[in-house]
Amino acid sequence: MIQKVKPISISVRAEINLTADDWSLYNEPGREEAAAKMNREIERLLLEGRIGGLYKALSIGQKWGATDSEGYHALAYVIESLGFDYDKVI
């Protein structure tokens, strides 16, 4: 069957305000700034319709453990809070 509906892009305007504790970042100087930068990067990527690339924002906080499993769990929370299925987005 011919596909009659094909999604091109989805743009989402969101406000993300997770703290360093929400991201489970290591208790090291700069952790709150890293959390804020990750939040802003996720907002930017969502607005650009780059939902499948959200995990790349975790690299901003890699020094503080954002790429550990806890960071992915926090990202799953963000994605699911926006109404998306984490397993289908990532």
Order of alpha helices (4+ residues) and beta strands (2+ residues): alpha-alpha-alpha
